[in-house]
Amino acid sequence: MLKKIFFVSVFGIFAISAPAAASSAPQLIGEYDDWAAYYHKDSSGIVCYMASTPKKDEGKYTKRGDIYAVVTHRPAEKSFDVVNFVAGYTYKPDSPVVVKIGTKSFKKLFTSGDKAWAVSDRVDRELVEGMKRGERMIVTGTSARGNETKDTYSLAGFSSAYKAISAKCGKK
């Protein structure tokens, strides 16, 4: 059930970013423990991505939308390892989002609406390398209403899902 809800959520993001006639519905590559891998085609070509939802989400809120982490490859744009977090709420402008994997904290993320991204390709690559080696990832953020949240993701299956999207999108 969880992955089906997530599948629809991710498709919604990509459907908005590409013309309807040029995009195709996401296709499941496979499920790997706590991560799922997908691909679809848009106007620029094939897009491969993997995603997961948190095992635990904490914070003082009464209502929160879908929460997930995504890693995307867009080979036609020479864009690989783009990490994106969706909070399920609008982030407080200019508020920090911190990702902790093991003992390492990543603080170089920026927000827009309900999403957070790494500030550079280098930080994206460091996040992916950390996720490959880690067991869990904790993402903390602050909503526009000032509520702090803490989302805990399992990284079980991350490496296998990453290999699957990399193979599908021709990343070496």
Secondary structure by P-SEA (a helix, b strand, c coil): caaaaaaaaaaaaaaaaccccccccccccccccccccccccccccccccccccccccccccccccccbbbbbbbccccccbbbbbbccccccccbbbbbbccccccccccccccbbbbccaaaaaaaaaaaaaccbbbbbbccccbbbbbbbbbccaaaaaaaaaaaaaccc
